[in-house]
Every structure is written in C-alpha cells, then in structure tokens.
Amino acid sequence: MQGHKKFNPQLFYELSLDGLVPQDNFYRKVNRELEFGFLYSETKKYYGTEGQQSIDPVVFFKILLVGYLNNINSDRALLRYCSNCLDVRLFLGYDLNEELPWHSTISRTRQLLNMY
C-alpha cells in the first residue's frame, strides 16, 4: 500500500540551536580557532558614546567573513543566507527567535569603517 505523509505542525517545540548544529561544523571550528575580541578595541574610535546602540563589531565582521567565504556580494542576499543557515546563526550568536541586523545596517557600517 502506498503511504501518504501527513504534516501535523506542533504548536511548541523544544530545541536548541546548539543541538542542531554538528560539533564538527566548519563555523564551529572557525569560532573555536579565531579570537574576535580584538575588534572591540580596534573599532572603538569609530563609535560615539551616546545614541542608539550599534551593531556589535564582532557580529559585523563575522557577517562579512560569511559573505567572503560564500562569495555573496549583496548585503540583502548575505543576510538572507545568514538568516536561513542554522550554523551561521550559531556562529553569529543569534538564536532562532532573534532578528539579524538589517542589510542597511551592514551597508552603513561599511561606510563608517571606510570598507568600500
């Protein structure tokens, strides 16, 4: 007899992003091997002391690294990719329910740091 799969979505799920991404994942290895903390002191001069909180410089550079490694040139496409990939979300430090920075934030931060 031919089977027919029915999809019954659950209302609540108990899951962890950490549990969904394998331990030998590439971005996990990058996160273990590279220290990004120096970026805070290197970029401090570009940020003011008042106003809205900006994008975390480590997150910004990790997003650029993901774009470079995956040959993604468009900020919109890059953030779409980051949003859809669980391993990249874990690498960036964003959980499933957290919204990633907007593409315009990435563009403005590039301009701020003269990266064009």
PDB file as gemmi writes it, atoms N, CA and C in Angstrom:
CRYST1    1.000    1.000    1.000  90.00  90.00  90.00 P 1                      
ATOM      1  N   MET A   1       0.845  -1.174   0.000  1.00  0.00           N  
ATOM      2  CA  MET A   1       0.000   0.000   0.000  1.00  0.00           C  
ATOM      3  C   MET A   1       0.893   1.241   0.000  1.00  0.00           C  
ATOM      4  N   GLN A   2       0.520   2.197  -0.782  1.00  0.00           N  
ATOM      5  CA  GLN A   2       1.297   3.433  -0.885  1.00  0.00           C  
ATOM      6  C   GLN A   2       1.022   4.320   0.321  1.00  0.00           C  
ATOM      7  N   GLY A   3       2.095   4.785   0.931  1.00  0.00           N  
ATOM      8  CA  GLY A   3       1.957   5.665   2.088  1.00  0.00           C  
ATOM      9  C   GLY A   3       1.779   7.116   1.663  1.00  0.00           C  
ATOM     10  N   HIS A   4       1.180   7.878   2.538  1.00  0.00           N  
ATOM     11  CA  HIS A   4       0.997   9.310   2.285  1.00  0.00           C  
ATOM     12  C   HIS A   4       1.328  10.049   3.574  1.00  0.00           C  
ATOM     13  N   LYS A   5       2.396  10.805   3.569  1.00  0.00           N  
ATOM     14  CA  LYS A   5       2.865  11.528   4.764  1.00  0.00           C  
ATOM     15  C   LYS A   5       1.984  12.725   5.017  1.00  0.00           C  
ATOM     16  N   LYS A   6       1.482  12.815   6.224  1.00  0.00           N  
ATOM     17  CA  LYS A   6       0.703  13.986   6.631  1.00  0.00           C  
ATOM     18  C   LYS A   6       1.572  14.844   7.536  1.00  0.00           C  
ATOM     19  N   PHE A   7       1.518  16.134   7.330  1.00  0.00           N  
ATOM     20  CA  PHE A   7       2.285  17.059   8.158  1.00  0.00           C  
ATOM     21  C   PHE A   7       1.359  17.664   9.190  1.00  0.00           C  
ATOM     22  N   ASN A   8       1.672  17.422  10.455  1.00  0.00           N  
ATOM     23  CA  ASN A   8       0.917  17.990  11.565  1.00  0.00           C  
ATOM     24  C   ASN A   8       1.860  18.851  12.390  1.00  0.00           C  
ATOM     25  N   PRO A   9       1.897  20.157  12.109  1.00  0.00           N  
ATOM     26  CA  PRO A   9       2.829  21.017  12.851  1.00  0.00           C  
ATOM     27  C   PRO A   9       2.453  21.113  14.324  1.00  0.00           C  
ATOM     28  N   GLN A  10       3.477  21.072  15.158  1.00  0.00           N  
ATOM     29  CA  GLN A  10       3.267  21.227  16.592  1.00  0.00           C  
ATOM     30  C   GLN A  10       3.223  22.708  16.921  1.00  0.00           C  
ATOM     31  N   LEU A  11       2.561  23.004  18.014  1.00  0.00           N  
ATOM     32  CA  LEU A  11       2.482  24.386  18.449  1.00  0.00           C  
ATOM     33  C   LEU A  11       3.776  24.816  19.133  1.00  0.00           C  
ATOM     34  N   PHE A  12       4.367  23.919  19.914  1.00  0.00           N  
ATOM     35  CA  PHE A  12       5.601  24.225  20.635  1.00  0.00           C  
ATOM     36  C   PHE A  12       6.641  23.147  20.354  1.00  0.00           C  
ATOM     37  N   TYR A  13       7.881  23.592  20.245  1.00  0.00           N  
ATOM     38  CA  TYR A  13       8.998  22.679  20.045  1.00  0.00           C  
ATOM     39  C   TYR A  13      10.028  22.936  21.126  1.00  0.00           C  
ATOM     40  N   GLU A  14      10.679  21.891  21.548  1.00  0.00           N  
ATOM     41  CA  GLU A  14      11.788  22.047  22.477  1.00  0.00           C  
ATOM     42  C   GLU A  14      13.057  21.719  21.704  1.00  0.00           C  
ATOM     43  N   LEU A  15      13.777  22.748  21.319  1.00  0.00           N  
ATOM     44  CA  LEU A  15      15.005  22.517  20.572  1.00  0.00           C  
ATOM     45  C   LEU A  15      16.029  23.574  20.921  1.00  0.00           C  
ATOM     46  N   SER A  16      17.247  23.245  20.600  1.00  0.00           N  
ATOM     47  CA  SER A  16      18.362  24.137  20.882  1.00  0.00           C  
ATOM     48  C   SER A  16      19.179  24.294  19.607  1.00  0.00           C  
ATOM     49  N   LEU A  17      19.524  25.511  19.288  1.00  0.00           N  
ATOM     50  CA  LEU A  17      20.357  25.760  18.113  1.00  0.00           C  
ATOM     51  C   LEU A  17      21.689  25.033  18.259  1.00  0.00           C  
ATOM     52  N   ASP A  18      22.208  25.016  19.459  1.00  0.00           N  
ATOM     53  CA  ASP A  18      23.465  24.324  19.738  1.00  0.00           C  
ATOM     54  C   ASP A  18      23.347  22.831  19.429  1.00  0.00           C  
ATOM     55  N   GLY A  19      22.191  22.254  19.708  1.00  0.00           N  
ATOM     56  CA  GLY A  19      21.983  20.834  19.446  1.00  0.00           C  
ATOM     57  C   GLY A  19      21.734  20.516  17.983  1.00  0.00           C  
ATOM     58  N   LEU A  20      21.317  21.494  17.211  1.00  0.00           N  
ATOM     59  CA  LEU A  20      21.010  21.264  15.798  1.00  0.00           C  
ATOM     60  C   LEU A  20      22.240  21.336  14.894  1.00  0.00           C  
ATOM     61  N   VAL A  21      23.279  22.007  15.349  1.00  0.00           N  
ATOM     62  CA  VAL A  21      24.489  22.177  14.534  1.00  0.00           C  
ATOM     63  C   VAL A  21      25.542  21.171  15.009  1.00  0.00           C  
ATOM     64  N   PRO A  22      26.046  20.320  14.102  1.00  0.00           N  
ATOM     65  CA  PRO A  22      27.043  19.312  14.491  1.00  0.00           C  
ATOM     66  C   PRO A  22      28.309  19.937  15.086  1.00  0.00           C  
ATOM     67  N   GLN A  23      28.952  19.208  15.964  1.00  0.00           N  
ATOM     68  CA  GLN A  23      30.159  19.697  16.634  1.00  0.00           C  
ATOM     69  C   GLN A  23      31.320  19.910  15.661  1.00  0.00           C  
ATOM     70  N   ASP A  24      31.352  19.160  14.566  1.00  0.00           N  
ATOM     71  CA  ASP A  24      32.454  19.297  13.605  1.00  0.00           C  
ATOM     72  C   ASP A  24      32.131  20.280  12.475  1.00  0.00           C  
ATOM     73  N   ASN A  25      31.126  21.107  12.653  1.00  0.00           N  
ATOM     74  CA  ASN A  25      30.730  22.097  11.657  1.00  0.00           C  
ATOM     75  C   ASN A  25      31.853  23.110  11.417  1.00  0.00           C  
ATOM     76  N   PHE A  26      31.980  23.562  10.173  1.00  0.00           N  
ATOM     77  CA  PHE A  26      33.040  24.498   9.799  1.00  0.00           C  
ATOM     78  C   PHE A  26      33.008  25.771  10.640  1.00  0.00           C  
ATOM     79  N   TYR A  27      31.834  26.375  10.787  1.00  0.00           N  
ATOM     80  CA  TYR A  27      31.750  27.638  11.524  1.00  0.00           C  
ATOM     81  C   TYR A  27      32.014  27.453  13.014  1.00  0.00           C  
ATOM     82  N   ARG A  28      31.714  26.281  13.543  1.00  0.00           N  
ATOM     83  CA  ARG A  28      32.087  25.995  14.939  1.00  0.00           C  
ATOM     84  C   ARG A  28      33.612  25.978  15.070  1.00  0.00           C  
ATOM     85  N   LYS A  29      34.266  25.372  14.090  1.00  0.00           N  
ATOM     86  CA  LYS A  29      35.733  25.309  14.103  1.00  0.00           C  
ATOM     87  C   LYS A  29      36.336  26.709  13.996  1.00  0.00           C  
ATOM     88  N   VAL A  30      35.783  27.526  13.122  1.00  0.00           N  
ATOM     89  CA  VAL A  30      36.273  28.902  12.974  1.00  0.00           C  
ATOM     90  C   VAL A  30      36.118  29.649  14.290  1.00  0.00           C  
ATOM     91  N   ASN A  31      34.982  29.497  14.932  1.00  0.00           N  
ATOM     92  CA  ASN A  31      34.717  30.180  16.200  1.00  0.00           C  
ATOM     93  C   ASN A  31      35.678  29.727  17.295  1.00  0.00           C  
ATOM     94  N   ARG A  32      36.034  28.440  17.278  1.00  0.00           N  
ATOM     95  CA  ARG A  32      36.976  27.926  18.282  1.00  0.00           C  
ATOM     96  C   ARG A  32      38.399  28.411  18.025  1.00  0.00           C  
ATOM     97  N   GLU A  33      38.773  28.516  16.761  1.00  0.00           N  
ATOM     98  CA  GLU A  33      40.163  28.809  16.408  1.00  0.00           C  
ATOM     99  C   GLU A  33      40.501  30.298  16.355  1.00  0.00           C  
ATOM    100  N   LEU A  34      39.541  31.134  16.009  1.00  0.00           N  
ATOM    101  CA  LEU A  34      39.809  32.567  15.868  1.00  0.00           C  
ATOM    102  C   LEU A  34      39.287  33.335  17.071  1.00  0.00           C  
ATOM    103  N   GLU A  35      40.050  34.314  17.503  1.00  0.00           N  
ATOM    104  CA  GLU A  35      39.650  35.195  18.603  1.00  0.00           C  
ATOM    105  C   GLU A  35      39.249  36.530  17.988  1.00  0.00           C  
ATOM    106  N   PHE A  36      37.990  36.893  18.146  1.00  0.00           N  
ATOM    107  CA  PHE A  36      37.467  38.117  17.545  1.00  0.00           C  
ATOM    108  C   PHE A  36      37.420  39.286  18.522  1.00  0.00           C  
ATOM    109  N   GLY A  37      37.775  39.079  19.767  1.00  0.00           N  
ATOM    110  CA  GLY A  37      37.666  40.106  20.798  1.00  0.00           C  
ATOM    111  C   GLY A  37      38.458  41.371  20.520  1.00  0.00           C  
ATOM    112  N   PHE A  38      39.551  41.268  19.782  1.00  0.00           N  
ATOM    113  CA  PHE A  38      40.385  42.442  19.485  1.00  0.00           C  
ATOM    114  C   PHE A  38      39.629  43.486  18.672  1.00  0.00           C  
ATOM    115  N   LEU A  39      38.561  43.081  18.006  1.00  0.00           N  
ATOM    116  CA  LEU A  39      37.802  44.014  17.164  1.00  0.00           C  
ATOM    117  C   LEU A  39      37.154  45.129  17.969  1.00  0.00           C  
ATOM    118  N   TYR A  40      36.836  44.864  19.233  1.00  0.00           N  
ATOM    119  CA  TYR A  40      36.218  45.905  20.062  1.00  0.00           C  
ATOM    120  C   TYR A  40      37.167  47.093  20.243  1.00  0.00           C  
ATOM    121  N   SER A  41      38.419  46.806  20.554  1.00  0.00           N  
ATOM    122  CA  SER A  41      39.371  47.905  20.756  1.00  0.00           C  
ATOM    123  C   SER A  41      39.763  48.563  19.430  1.00  0.00           C  
ATOM    124  N   GLU A  42      39.836  47.785  18.367  1.00  0.00           N  
ATOM    125  CA  GLU A  42      40.233  48.322  17.063  1.00  0.00           C  
ATOM    126  C   GLU A  42      39.168  49.229  16.443  1.00  0.00           C  
ATOM    127  N   THR A  43      37.906  49.000  16.771  1.00  0.00           N  
ATOM    128  CA  THR A  43      36.830  49.783  16.155  1.00  0.00           C  
ATOM    129  C   THR A  43      36.222  50.817  17.093  1.00  0.00           C  
ATOM    130  N   LYS A  44      36.695  50.885  18.315  1.00  0.00           N  
ATOM    131  CA  LYS A  44      36.103  51.786  19.319  1.00  0.00           C  
ATOM    132  C   LYS A  44      36.093  53.243  18.860  1.00  0.00           C  
ATOM    133  N   LYS A  45      37.129  53.679  18.157  1.00  0.00           N  
ATOM    134  CA  LYS A  45      37.241  55.079  17.734  1.00  0.00           C  
ATOM    135  C   LYS A  45      36.171  55.480  16.716  1.00  0.00           C  
ATOM    136  N   TYR A  46      35.524  54.507  16.087  1.00  0.00           N  
ATOM    137  CA  TYR A  46      34.507  54.798  15.082  1.00  0.00           C  
ATOM    138  C   TYR A  46      33.109  54.971  15.667  1.00  0.00           C  
ATOM    139  N   TYR A  47      32.963  54.704  16.954  1.00  0.00           N  
ATOM    140  CA  TYR A  47      31.646  54.730  17.585  1.00  0.00           C  
ATOM    141  C   TYR A  47      31.562  55.839  18.619  1.00  0.00           C  
ATOM    142  N   GLY A  48      30.389  56.467  18.696  1.00  0.00           N  
ATOM    143  CA  GLY A  48      30.150  57.512  19.682  1.00  0.00           C  
ATOM    144  C   GLY A  48      29.802  56.918  21.039  1.00  0.00           C  
ATOM    145  N   THR A  49      29.629  57.799  22.012  1.00  0.00           N  
ATOM    146  CA  THR A  49      29.297  57.346  23.365  1.00  0.00           C  
ATOM    147  C   THR A  49      27.817  57.518  23.676  1.00  0.00           C  
ATOM    148  N   GLU A  50      27.086  58.199  22.809  1.00  0.00           N  
ATOM    149  CA  GLU A  50      25.662  58.436  23.036  1.00  0.00           C  
ATOM    150  C   GLU A  50      24.861  57.932  21.843  1.00  0.00           C  
ATOM    151  N   GLY A  51      23.557  57.857  22.025  1.00  0.00           N  
ATOM    152  CA  GLY A  51      22.676  57.449  20.937  1.00  0.00           C  
ATOM    153  C   GLY A  51      22.324  55.982  21.011  1.00  0.00           C  
ATOM    154  N   GLN A  52      21.742  55.504  19.926  1.00  0.00           N  
ATOM    155  CA  GLN A  52      21.326  54.111  19.862  1.00  0.00           C  
ATOM    156  C   GLN A  52      22.527  53.183  19.834  1.00  0.00           C  
ATOM    157  N   GLN A  53      22.312  51.998  20.379  1.00  0.00           N  
ATOM    158  CA  GLN A  53      23.378  51.002  20.358  1.00  0.00           C  
ATOM    159  C   GLN A  53      23.563  50.502  18.925  1.00  0.00           C  
ATOM    160  N   SER A  54      24.805  50.348  18.526  1.00  0.00           N  
ATOM    161  CA  SER A  54      25.118  49.943  17.158  1.00  0.00           C  
ATOM    162  C   SER A  54      25.199  48.424  17.062  1.00  0.00           C  
ATOM    163  N   ILE A  55      25.460  47.972  15.850  1.00  0.00           N  
ATOM    164  CA  ILE A  55      25.712  46.557  15.639  1.00  0.00           C  
ATOM    165  C   ILE A  55      27.026  46.191  16.323  1.00  0.00           C  
ATOM    166  N   ASP A  56      27.077  45.029  16.904  1.00  0.00           N  
ATOM    167  CA  ASP A  56      28.292  44.525  17.544  1.00  0.00           C  
ATOM    168  C   ASP A  56      29.375  44.382  16.467  1.00  0.00           C  
ATOM    169  N   PRO A  57      30.552  44.977  16.661  1.00  0.00           N  
ATOM    170  CA  PRO A  57      31.604  44.888  15.640  1.00  0.00           C  
ATOM    171  C   PRO A  57      32.009  43.451  15.318  1.00  0.00           C  
ATOM    172  N   VAL A  58      31.976  42.581  16.309  1.00  0.00           N  
ATOM    173  CA  VAL A  58      32.323  41.176  16.060  1.00  0.00           C  
ATOM    174  C   VAL A  58      31.283  40.544  15.140  1.00  0.00           C  
ATOM    175  N   VAL A  59      30.015  40.813  15.392  1.00  0.00           N  
ATOM    176  CA  VAL A  59      28.948  40.287  14.534  1.00  0.00           C  
ATOM    177  C   VAL A  59      29.105  40.836  13.119  1.00  0.00           C  
ATOM    178  N   PHE A  60      29.398  42.122  13.005  1.00  0.00           N  
ATOM    179  CA  PHE A  60      29.585  42.740  11.690  1.00  0.00           C  
ATOM    180  C   PHE A  60      30.697  42.037  10.905  1.00  0.00           C  
ATOM    181  N   PHE A  61      31.836  41.845  11.521  1.00  0.00           N  
ATOM    182  CA  PHE A  61      32.951  41.215  10.809  1.00  0.00           C  
ATOM    183  C   PHE A  61      32.698  39.736  10.540  1.00  0.00           C  
ATOM    184  N   LYS A  62      31.969  39.071  11.426  1.00  0.00           N  
ATOM    185  CA  LYS A  62      31.611  37.674  11.162  1.00  0.00           C  
ATOM    186  C   LYS A  62      30.671  37.587   9.963  1.00  0.00           C  
ATOM    187  N   ILE A  63      29.734  38.525   9.858  1.00  0.00           N  
ATOM    188  CA  ILE A  63      28.831  38.552   8.702  1.00  0.00           C  
ATOM    189  C   ILE A  63      29.634  38.768   7.421  1.00  0.00           C  
ATOM    190  N   LEU A  64      30.591  39.689   7.451  1.00  0.00           N  
ATOM    191  CA  LEU A  64      31.438  39.916   6.271  1.00  0.00           C  
ATOM    192  C   LEU A  64      32.259  38.674   5.933  1.00  0.00           C  
ATOM    193  N   LEU A  65      32.742  37.975   6.949  1.00  0.00           N  
ATOM    194  CA  LEU A  65      33.510  36.749   6.726  1.00  0.00           C  
ATOM    195  C   LEU A  65      32.642  35.684   6.059  1.00  0.00           C  
ATOM    196  N   VAL A  66      31.410  35.538   6.518  1.00  0.00           N  
ATOM    197  CA  VAL A  66      30.481  34.583   5.905  1.00  0.00           C  
ATOM    198  C   VAL A  66      30.251  34.955   4.442  1.00  0.00           C  
ATOM    199  N   GLY A  67      30.075  36.233   4.159  1.00  0.00           N  
ATOM    200  CA  GLY A  67      29.890  36.682   2.782  1.00  0.00           C  
ATOM    201  C   GLY A  67      31.100  36.387   1.918  1.00  0.00           C  
ATOM    202  N   TYR A  68      32.285  36.612   2.454  1.00  0.00           N  
ATOM    203  CA  TYR A  68      33.519  36.353   1.710  1.00  0.00           C  
ATOM    204  C   TYR A  68      33.677  34.857   1.428  1.00  0.00           C  
ATOM    205  N   LEU A  69      33.464  34.037   2.452  1.00  0.00           N  
ATOM    206  CA  LEU A  69      33.649  32.589   2.306  1.00  0.00           C  
ATOM    207  C   LEU A  69      32.632  31.958   1.353  1.00  0.00           C  
ATOM    208  N   ASN A  70      31.471  32.578   1.235  1.00  0.00           N  
ATOM    209  CA  ASN A  70      30.415  32.027   0.386  1.00  0.00           C  
ATOM    210  C   ASN A  70      30.217  32.824  -0.900  1.00  0.00           C  
ATOM    211  N   ASN A  71      31.124  33.776  -1.153  1.00  0.00           N  
ATOM    212  CA  ASN A  71      31.094  34.585  -2.373  1.00  0.00           C  
ATOM    213  C   ASN A  71      29.742  35.276  -2.569  1.00  0.00           C  
ATOM    214  N   ILE A  72      29.267  35.915  -1.504  1.00  0.00           N  
ATOM    215  CA  ILE A  72      28.000  36.646  -1.553  1.00  0.00           C  
ATOM    216  C   ILE A  72      28.329  38.135  -1.515  1.00  0.00           C  
ATOM    217  N   ASN A  73      27.980  38.857  -2.566  1.00  0.00           N  
ATOM    218  CA  ASN A  73      28.337  40.270  -2.683  1.00  0.00           C  
ATOM    219  C   ASN A  73      27.230  41.221  -2.254  1.00  0.00           C  
ATOM    220  N   SER A  74      26.001  40.781  -2.293  1.00  0.00           N  
ATOM    221  CA  SER A  74      24.860  41.630  -1.949  1.00  0.00           C  
ATOM    222  C   SER A  74      24.568  41.528  -0.452  1.00  0.00           C  
ATOM    223  N   ASP A  75      24.388  42.677   0.199  1.00  0.00           N  
ATOM    224  CA  ASP A  75      24.076  42.663   1.634  1.00  0.00           C  
ATOM    225  C   ASP A  75      22.728  42.004   1.905  1.00  0.00           C  
ATOM    226  N   ARG A  76      21.766  42.228   1.030  1.00  0.00           N  
ATOM    227  CA  ARG A  76      20.454  41.583   1.194  1.00  0.00           C  
ATOM    228  C   ARG A  76      20.582  40.068   1.101  1.00  0.00           C  
ATOM    229  N   ALA A  77      21.294  39.599   0.077  1.00  0.00           N  
ATOM    230  CA  ALA A  77      21.476  38.156  -0.101  1.00  0.00           C  
ATOM    231  C   ALA A  77      22.282  37.568   1.052  1.00  0.00           C  
ATOM    232  N   LEU A  78      23.261  38.305   1.514  1.00  0.00           N  
ATOM    233  CA  LEU A  78      24.094  37.840   2.622  1.00  0.00           C  
ATOM    234  C   LEU A  78      23.266  37.648   3.887  1.00  0.00           C  
ATOM    235  N   LEU A  79      22.433  38.617   4.215  1.00  0.00           N  
ATOM    236  CA  LEU A  79      21.623  38.496   5.425  1.00  0.00           C  
ATOM    237  C   LEU A  79      20.526  37.455   5.271  1.00  0.00           C  
ATOM    238  N   ARG A  80      20.031  37.260   4.074  1.00  0.00           N  
ATOM    239  CA  ARG A  80      19.073  36.180   3.828  1.00  0.00           C  
ATOM    240  C   ARG A  80      19.753  34.837   4.075  1.00  0.00           C  
ATOM    241  N   TYR A  81      20.981  34.696   3.590  1.00  0.00           N  
ATOM    242  CA  TYR A  81      21.747  33.468   3.798  1.00  0.00           C  
ATOM    243  C   TYR A  81      22.012  33.244   5.289  1.00  0.00           C  
ATOM    244  N   CYS A  82      22.446  34.291   5.970  1.00  0.00           N  
ATOM    245  CA  CYS A  82      22.728  34.191   7.409  1.00  0.00           C  
ATOM    246  C   CYS A  82      21.480  33.820   8.196  1.00  0.00           C  
ATOM    247  N   SER A  83      20.360  34.340   7.786  1.00  0.00           N  
ATOM    248  CA  SER A  83      19.102  34.076   8.477  1.00  0.00           C  
ATOM    249  C   SER A  83      18.641  32.637   8.287  1.00  0.00           C  
ATOM    250  N   ASN A  84      18.911  32.073   7.124  1.00  0.00           N  
ATOM    251  CA  ASN A  84      18.413  30.738   6.791  1.00  0.00           C  
ATOM    252  C   ASN A  84      19.320  29.604   7.244  1.00  0.00           C  
ATOM    253  N   CYS A  85      20.573  29.868   7.518  1.00  0.00           N  
ATOM    254  CA  CYS A  85      21.530  28.810   7.871  1.00  0.00           C  
ATOM    255  C   CYS A  85      21.712  28.736   9.383  1.00  0.00           C  
ATOM    256  N   LEU A  86      21.383  27.597   9.941  1.00  0.00           N  
ATOM    257  CA  LEU A  86      21.475  27.433  11.391  1.00  0.00           C  
ATOM    258  C   LEU A  86      22.910  27.545  11.883  1.00  0.00           C  
ATOM    259  N   ASP A  87      23.857  26.978  11.138  1.00  0.00           N  
ATOM    260  CA  ASP A  87      25.251  27.035  11.580  1.00  0.00           C  
ATOM    261  C   ASP A  87      25.778  28.467  11.582  1.00  0.00           C  
ATOM    262  N   VAL A  88      25.342  29.267  10.627  1.00  0.00           N  
ATOM    263  CA  VAL A  88      25.773  30.664  10.577  1.00  0.00           C  
ATOM    264  C   VAL A  88      25.140  31.449  11.719  1.00  0.00           C  
ATOM    265  N   ARG A  89      23.878  31.181  12.008  1.00  0.00           N  
ATOM    266  CA  ARG A  89      23.219  31.843  13.145  1.00  0.00           C  
ATOM    267  C   ARG A  89      23.979  31.553  14.437  1.00  0.00           C  
ATOM    268  N   LEU A  90      24.375  30.310  14.628  1.00  0.00           N  
ATOM    269  CA  LEU A  90      25.142  29.944  15.821  1.00  0.00           C  
ATOM    270  C   LEU A  90      26.485  30.667  15.827  1.00  0.00           C  
ATOM    271  N   PHE A  91      27.148  30.731  14.685  1.00  0.00           N  
ATOM    272  CA  PHE A  91      28.427  31.419  14.542  1.00  0.00           C  
ATOM    273  C   PHE A  91      28.302  32.899  14.904  1.00  0.00           C  
ATOM    274  N   LEU A  92      27.198  33.515  14.490  1.00  0.00           N  
ATOM    275  CA  LEU A  92      26.981  34.938  14.763  1.00  0.00           C  
ATOM    276  C   LEU A  92      26.491  35.198  16.180  1.00  0.00           C  
ATOM    277  N   GLY A  93      25.990  34.164  16.842  1.00  0.00           N  
ATOM    278  CA  GLY A  93      25.468  34.328  18.194  1.00  0.00           C  
ATOM    279  C   GLY A  93      24.013  34.763  18.225  1.00  0.00           C  
ATOM    280  N   TYR A  94      23.267  34.439  17.184  1.00  0.00           N  
ATOM    281  CA  TYR A  94      21.847  34.778  17.105  1.00  0.00           C  
ATOM    282  C   TYR A  94      21.016  33.506  17.193  1.00  0.00           C  
ATOM    283  N   ASP A  95      20.087  33.476  18.136  1.00  0.00           N  
ATOM    284  CA  ASP A  95      19.211  32.323  18.287  1.00  0.00           C  
ATOM    285  C   ASP A  95      18.121  32.362  17.215  1.00  0.00           C  
ATOM    286  N   LEU A  96      17.323  31.308  17.149  1.00  0.00           N  
ATOM    287  CA  LEU A  96      16.290  31.195  16.122  1.00  0.00           C  
ATOM    288  C   LEU A  96      15.257  32.311  16.172  1.00  0.00           C  
ATOM    289  N   ASN A  97      14.958  32.784  17.361  1.00  0.00           N  
ATOM    290  CA  ASN A  97      13.915  33.801  17.506  1.00  0.00           C  
ATOM    291  C   ASN A  97      14.455  35.230  17.449  1.00  0.00           C  
ATOM    292  N   GLU A  98      15.746  35.404  17.262  1.00  0.00           N  
ATOM    293  CA  GLU A  98      16.346  36.739  17.204  1.00  0.00           C  
ATOM    294  C   GLU A  98      16.442  37.227  15.760  1.00  0.00           C  
ATOM    295  N   GLU A  99      16.146  38.499  15.585  1.00  0.00           N  
ATOM    296  CA  GLU A  99      16.235  39.110  14.262  1.00  0.00           C  
ATOM    297  C   GLU A  99      17.671  39.564  14.007  1.00  0.00           C  
ATOM    298  N   LEU A 100      18.190  39.231  12.843  1.00  0.00           N  
ATOM    299  CA  LEU A 100      19.530  39.670  12.463  1.00  0.00           C  
ATOM    300  C   LEU A 100      19.499  41.147  12.088  1.00  0.00           C  
ATOM    301  N   PRO A 101      20.665  41.790  12.045  1.00  0.00           N  
ATOM    302  CA  PRO A 101      20.706  43.204  11.633  1.00  0.00           C  
ATOM    303  C   PRO A 101      20.144  43.367  10.219  1.00  0.00           C  
ATOM    304  N   TRP A 102      19.652  44.545   9.926  1.00  0.00           N  
ATOM    305  CA  TRP A 102      19.129  44.828   8.590  1.00  0.00           C  
ATOM    306  C   TRP A 102      20.280  45.018   7.613  1.00  0.00           C  
ATOM    307  N   HIS A 103      19.996  44.799   6.350  1.00  0.00           N  
ATOM    308  CA  HIS A 103      21.021  44.970   5.313  1.00  0.00           C  
ATOM    309  C   HIS A 103      21.528  46.405   5.285  1.00  0.00           C  
ATOM    310  N   SER A 104      20.663  47.363   5.574  1.00  0.00           N  
ATOM    311  CA  SER A 104      21.092  48.765   5.563  1.00  0.00           C  
ATOM    312  C   SER A 104      22.077  49.054   6.700  1.00  0.00           C  
ATOM    313  N   THR A 105      21.942  48.342   7.801  1.00  0.00           N  
ATOM    314  CA  THR A 105      22.891  48.494   8.911  1.00  0.00           C  
ATOM    315  C   THR A 105      24.275  48.028   8.483  1.00  0.00           C  
ATOM    316  N   ILE A 106      24.328  46.943   7.743  1.00  0.00           N  
ATOM    317  CA  ILE A 106      25.612  46.433   7.243  1.00  0.00           C  
ATOM    318  C   ILE A 106      26.225  47.459   6.287  1.00  0.00           C  
ATOM    319  N   SER A 107      25.419  47.999   5.378  1.00  0.00           N  
ATOM    320  CA  SER A 107      25.923  48.993   4.418  1.00  0.00           C  
ATOM    321  C   SER A 107      26.438  50.243   5.113  1.00  0.00           C  
ATOM    322  N   ARG A 108      25.674  50.748   6.087  1.00  0.00           N  
ATOM    323  CA  ARG A 108      26.095  51.964   6.798  1.00  0.00           C  
ATOM    324  C   ARG A 108      27.361  51.715   7.615  1.00  0.00           C  
ATOM    325  N   THR A 109      27.474  50.543   8.205  1.00  0.00           N  
ATOM    326  CA  THR A 109      28.671  50.237   8.998  1.00  0.00           C  
ATOM    327  C   THR A 109      29.888  50.119   8.093  1.00  0.00           C  
ATOM    328  N   ARG A 110      29.715  49.555   6.906  1.00  0.00           N  
ATOM    329  CA  ARG A 110      30.819  49.512   5.934  1.00  0.00           C  
ATOM    330  C   ARG A 110      31.293  50.922   5.606  1.00  0.00           C  
ATOM    331  N   GLN A 111      30.340  51.834   5.392  1.00  0.00           N  
ATOM    332  CA  GLN A 111      30.692  53.220   5.079  1.00  0.00           C  
ATOM    333  C   GLN A 111      31.397  53.877   6.262  1.00  0.00           C  
ATOM    334  N   LEU A 112      30.907  53.618   7.460  1.00  0.00           N  
ATOM    335  CA  LEU A 112      31.506  54.184   8.666  1.00  0.00           C  
ATOM    336  C   LEU A 112      32.968  53.771   8.796  1.00  0.00           C  
ATOM    337  N   LEU A 113      33.248  52.522   8.476  1.00  0.00           N  
ATOM    338  CA  LEU A 113      34.604  51.992   8.613  1.00  0.00           C  
ATOM    339  C   LEU A 113      35.421  52.128   7.329  1.00  0.00           C  
ATOM    340  N   ASN A 114      34.894  52.842   6.330  1.00  0.00           N  
ATOM    341  CA  ASN A 114      35.584  53.036   5.040  1.00  0.00           C  
ATOM    342  C   ASN A 114      36.015  51.713   4.419  1.00  0.00           C  
ATOM    343  N   MET A 115      35.077  50.792   4.291  1.00  0.00           N  
ATOM    344  CA  MET A 115      35.397  49.465   3.767  1.00  0.00           C  
ATOM    345  C   MET A 115      34.962  49.284   2.319  1.00  0.00           C  
ATOM    346  N   TYR A 116      34.583  50.348   1.624  1.00  0.00           N  
ATOM    347  CA  TYR A 116      34.186  50.223   0.213  1.00  0.00           C  
ATOM    348  C   TYR A 116      35.362  50.442  -0.674  1.00  0.00           C  
TER     349      TYR A 116                                                      
END                                                                             
